[in-house]
C-alpha cells in the first residue's frame, strides 16, 4: 500500500488479541508535519514522503538476532540457479495473474478475496507443498493468510520467507498491486519445490494489506510468540509495471538503513551483480519505506527487504490496474532476480536425478510370442514427472514413455518373439533430462514357444482338438 500523494495515517493503535485495533484517522501531508509522534506505520506513504530520520522508528528487541549468521563469501554464479531461473517464463506468470484477476477486486473480507485465497491454497496443495490457512482477527476485520512450506535438509531450523499480498482495493482488479507479487511467489513455489535447499523456504500470501498491513502484523506477532527462526524476508509488492524501456532496467529495493541486521540488502545487491549477465537488471537502493508487509518484520527485528518496480504504476488503485497495463517481460525478469536471491540465501543443492527404478511386477518365466506385463516405479527428489525407458534384452527398440507422477507405477506389455534367456531393466528420466541408474536386472527365461502366436496357426487355436494335440 503506497502513494506519493497525501495519505491517511492510522495514528492510534491498540493491542487487541495479539494484533491491533484502529481507533482514529488523521491526515498526513508530504510537508512532513511532525507535531505528533506515532510508532505505527504511515500506511499510505512511500519512502519519498517519510524517511527514517524524519519519523522515529524503534524496532522491538529481536528475539532471534543471533540465530542466523549471514553468508560471508562473495556471491558467484551457480549454474543450478541459472537452470532454475531459466525455467521461469511469461506463460507461468500469466497463468497466475489471469487466475487472480478473474476474481475481480479482492477486497479483504469479501467473497472474491476468500475465493482467491482458496485458489492459492489449493495451488500450493497441488504442488505437493504443506499448506495452511492462517486466520487473523483485528477489530472489525478478519480474514486469513495463506502459507506453504518447502522444508530444508534438516541441518538448521532457520527459514527464509518470500511474500506478497493477495488482497486489492475496491474497484481495482489489482493486477500489479499486488497480483504481480503473488504471481512471482506462486511461480517460485512451483519451480523451487523441485530443488533441495539447506534452509526451509516459506511462501506467504497476506490479506488485509490494503486495510493497514493487518494480515502481516498478525503473522509476525505469531512468529515472535512461537519463536520462529526467520532468517530473512523478501517482500514483493508491485513488480510488474514499466512505463518506458529504460524502466525495465531497474528494480527498486527498500531497506531499513538504521538496522544493523539489514545485511540482506547488501547481499541482494551482490546477487544482482553476479547474475547481471543473465538478467541485465540493476537494483536501486531507495532507503526506508513503511508502505508494505515487510514493515512488521522490521518492527520485530527480522531482516527484510522490499522489492518494487522502478516507475510507480500510473494506474495504481484504479480500475485500470490490469494485466494489459503491465510489462510481463519486466515482471519475469524481476521475479528471476528475486528467485535467484532466495535460492542463494536458502543454499540450493545440486539438482538430483531420479532414484533407481524398482521392477515391482512381472514373470521371470514364460513362453515366447505371448504378451506379459511388467511394472516399475521410481521417485524423483524434486517431485518432477518421470519418463521410463524399458530394455527387454531383445531386438526391440526402447522408447521413453511418460510422464508419470513421481512414485506412480509404470506398466508396460512386452512379447518376446524367440525362445531364450533375457534380462529386463528399466531407467527413469525427469523433466529436466536427468537420468537415473538402471534398475536391478530381472532375469527372464522363455523356454517354450507358443505356436499359436504364429499368424497362420493362431486361427486354429479355437479348435480344442488341435490345441490339445499341440499343447503349450
ZIWOFEN-V179539 format. One line per field, one symbol per residue. ss: DSSP state (H for helix, E for strand, C for the rest). Layout:
BEGIN
ss = ???
END
This chain:
BEGIN
ss = CCCCCCEEEECCEEEECCEEEECCEEEECCCCCCCCCCCCCCCCCCCCCCCCCCCCCCCCCCCCCCCCCCCCCCCCCCHHHHHHHHCCCHHHHHHHHHHHHCCCCCCCCCHHHHHHHHHHHHHHHHCCCEEEEEEEEECCEEEEEEEEEECCCCCCCCEEEEEEECCCCCCCCCHHHHHHHHHHHHHHHHHHCCCCECCEEEEEEECCCCCCCHHHHHHHHHHHHCCCCEEEEEEECCCCCCCCCHHHHEEEEECCCCCCCCHHHHHHHHHHHHCHHHHCCEEEECCCCCCCCCHHHHHCCCCEEEEEECCCCCCCCCCCCCHHHCCHHHHHHHHHHHHHHHHHHHCECCCCCCCCCEEEECCCEEEECCEEEEEEECCCCCCCCEEEEEECCCCCCCCEEEEECCCCCEEEEEECCCCEEEEEEEEEEECCCCECCCCCCEEEEEEEECHHHCCCHHHHHHCHHHHHHHCC
END
